[in-house]
Amino acid sequence: MDKFLFSNEVKELQQCYVCRESFDHAGNKINDGPGNCFNLNGDEHLEECDSKEDSCETAMYADWLHDGSQVFQFTRRCISGGSHLDGSTNCNKGSSSVIQYKDCFNFCAGNGCNNNLDVAKAHSKLDENGDPIEIR
C-alpha cells in the first residue's frame, strides 16, 4: 500500500506583533504607522502569520543624516527561516558621504515573542548587567 503524503494534522500559525513607527533623535514620532508599536500596550498588533512564516522579528534602524539629524524606525513583523536564530540579535552598520546607519534585528520563535525591546539594547552602551547606561 502507498503511504499517505498528507497529514490530517492542522498546523497552528505563528503569531507575531506586526507594526512600525518612526522617531527623530528627540523621540518625537514621525508620522509613520499607527502608533503603539515601540511601547506595546495590549495585543492590538498581534496577527497570525502566513503559513510559510515560522518566526517573528523586531528591527530597529538608526540613520544619521548629513545635516546631523537622526531617524529611528522600529518594526515588528513575521518572517520565515528565523527560528534557528531564536533569541539572537544581529546588527549591520556602515556609512557613506551622506549617511551613517546601524540596523539591528532580533529574531524569536513562539507566539507573540517579539513583544520586547531587546533590539533597542543593541543601539545602547550597556552596563555589566546588560542594561542600557543612562545618559546624564
Buried (B, 14 or more C-beta within 10 A) or exposed (E): EEEEEEEEEEEEBBBBBBBBBBBEEEEEEEEBBEBEBBEBEEEEBBBBBEEEBBBBBBBBBBBBEEEEEEBBBBBBBBBEEBBEBBEEBEBEEEEEEEEBBBBBBBBBBEBBBBBBBBBBBBBEEEEEEEEEEEEE
